[in-house]
Amino acid sequence: MEQVLLNVGFGNTVVVERIVAILSPNSSPMKRVKDEARDERRLIDITHGRKTRAIIIMDSNHVVLSAIQAETISNRFESLAKG
């Protein structure tokens, strides 16, 4: 079974089928989700020290922080889903 990978910035990829949500990090609930994931060691930070512009929730309950805009990641996701 072949896995389709989504580029989420700086050479990092995630398996498309495992993505639950792609969200903007600016709301209070998203900050809480990020803090809880950090405390529970479920946080994966792939921003390379840059500002977090998207939060990706995975089906494994991991939270991935990306420096790429949520809209850009969503567009990449949609193009892979169509493709």
Beta strands, then each sheet from edge to edge (+ up, - down):
strand 1: 5-9
strand 2: 12-15
strand 3: 19-23
strand 4: 43-45
strand 5: 54-58
strand 6: 63-66
sheet 1: 1+ 2-
sheet 2: 3+ 5- 6+ 4+
end
